[in-house]
């Protein structure tokens, strides 16, 4: 069962929204958090694949509280760091930077087209179920005003330049700041990626071959060819021998390295 949590202190509106989604999307369970005290309890009770949050929330004292606070809390939770979030509001939220920082999937201004809203929710549900079926880790990466969402298996190489970084993938390269890429590196599969020199990181699962004469790596499906430094060569040797569980061969390679 796919669980969706709607956070809106307007219980009537949230109830109508939940009913529309339940009537039009199969295989989903809609949970509504209409009181501020209930939200933490609901987060602990179930695992959710999608959050729908009213960006402008009001508590019982009619004091305005931003739904951004809930979204920010989710993004600091490892479980929901990359879970899709859809936000809406009765007043237009002129804060695109904040929406990008929180990786908000989409934003709707109330009143909105319910068919369009259902279409976006259905897309989020389908994407989540597809990713779970193949157990694929996804990453977000912001480049300028564009937010990219891609599977880890697409990454061939992360190239470090003087002031920026480039993520090389089949069919496209994404240039970003060092600060943006550092967050992705922290979550990469440590068994699949290795540093080959000057900070460049390659995915060993996508290596065509290592050329230790020309000191370069040839990767599948991309034109960029990372260079191997002496330190990178040692790390690659170690990775190869660890994968083969051959300590003797590992020592021999180090004894004979040029």
Protein Blocks (a to p, Z undefined) as FASTA:
>chain_A
ZZdddddfblklmmmmmmmmmmmmghiacdddfbfklmmmmmmmpccfbdcddfbdcdfk
opacdfklmmmmmmmpmklmmgccddddfbdcdbfklmmmnopabdcdddddfklmmmmm
mmmmmmmmmmmmnopacddddehjaccdddfklpmbdcddfkbccdddehiacdddfklm
mmmmmmpcfklgccfbghiacdfklcfbdcfknopaddehiabdcdddfklmmmmmmmmm
mmnopaklmmmmmmmpZZ
